[in-house]
């Protein structure tokens, strides 16, 4: 296994940039004032979670497969940034969802065949909660007149939860005995079916570039990280049963 160790020397109070005049040996130093800023905005959010239980007869070995979707959600986003020095900033960003439209589809393989035997569709699936927190530090290691280059190191936490209500179903009373997808019906519209929640903490790092021209500011970042102690919870209201699982650490990337 190869290990890559990156060592960064942080300078407090000054940022260094290359001098425009190559004949000048002295680098220019710019002292920036310490400052705190806040931001508020609105966004658009979509999400899909595949909840899979293995041990069944499907072609992929699935016993149960639930697909949770949020198609349209309005989000409110708030941010906080504080300059510790001319090169080092701390930041914290928070996002939550207000209005959403979702769906959940639940397929089960309860017989010996590879086709699903039971299916329920829940078009009234609400996003009970969506919370995303990013907090970390940004070190600007190179700054020029209209651009800046920095490194990010941060912590991320995502908490997302759905509840499916009502819906319709197709069940198989005896899939191996000839009664295959023979029972159809619907659930009461306000009846809770299943609730599902994921909690995903993680650490990340990566480079960031920023370009400014007049009032136009463009920022791009590429980060990679790993989840730590992620978990989920699955509540079946009709059976009064709850399942809780832990995830192994997973690598994630983002642009």
Secondary structure as UniProt FT lines:
FT   STRAND          15..17
FT   TURN            22..23
FT   STRAND          28..30
FT   STRAND          36..54
FT   TURN            59..60
FT   STRAND          62..83
FT   STRAND          88..108
FT   STRAND          118..122
FT   STRAND          124..143
FT   STRAND          147..165
FT   STRAND          168..171
FT   HELIX           175..177
FT   STRAND          183..186
FT   TURN            189..190
FT   STRAND          192..213
FT   TURN            214..215
FT   STRAND          216..227
FT   STRAND          231..236
FT   TURN            237..240
FT   STRAND          241..246
FT   STRAND          251..254
//
